[in-house]
């Protein structure tokens, strides 16, 4: 059995956010280029208003990394979007909380919301999930 290939463009999920891999170690010289990349990715069709920043290779957490992430978030907000971190070091997350920079992290439940499929309390007579 054989089938004919589809004609036209392939189907693309337009809700998939753009991914920006952050290089390490963080230097001040790289900040303007990375901000320009965030701006460009948010301007592209299908960005969904979110740029995922892969922070796995950002290097040791420090104030340079905090400064970079703050500038990327500000750039994204000015462009009408936001950034979301992927694979940040737990020490970097703690440092971000310490300085008061609240960034979304992939895989974390949003603040004030219960995790999926978890009930905070069970009332008598509630059906089991």
C-alpha positions, 0 to 999 in steps of 0.5 A, spaced: 500 500 500 502 506 498 499 513 500 500 520 496 504 525 500 500 531 502 500 538 498 501 544 501 505 547 507 506 542 513 501 543 519 505 547 525 502 548 532 502 556 532 502 556 540 509 553 541 513 558 544 520 560 541 526 557 545 532 561 547 538 558 549 542 562 554 549 561 554 554 561 560 557 564 563 553 570 563 557 577 560 554 584 560 556 584 553 551 578 551 545 582 554 544 587 548 544 581 543 539 577 547 534 582 549 534 583 541 533 576 540 527 576 545 524 582 541 525 579 535 522 572 537 516 576 540 515 579 534 515 573 530 508 570 528 506 564 532 510 566 538 504 566 543 507 572 547 512 567 551 519 566 550 522 560 553 529 561 556 533 555 557 537 556 563 540 550 564 547 552 561 547 559 564 553 557 569 553 559 576 547 563 579 549 570 581 547 577 580 550 577 573 544 572 571 539 576 575 541 582 571 540 578 565 533 575 566 531 582 569 533 585 563 530 580 558 523 580 562 523 587 561 524 587 554 519 582 553 514 586 557 515 592 553 514 587 547 507 585 549 510 578 552 513 575 557 519 570 558 519 563 562 525 559 564 526 552 562 531 548 567 534 553 571 538 551 577 535 551 584 540 556 587 538 561 581 531 560 583 532 561 590 536 567 588 531 570 584 526 569 589 531 573 594 531 579 590 524 579 588 524 577 581 518 573 580 519 569 573 515 563 570 518 556 570 516 551 566 513 545 570 511 549 576 504 550 578 502 558 578 502 561 585 496 560 588 493 554 584 493 547 586 497 542 582 493 538 577 489 533 579 490 535 586 484 537 591 486 541 597 480 538 601 475 533 600 468 534 602 463 528 604 459 526 598 464 528 593 465 523 587 472 520 586 476 522 581 
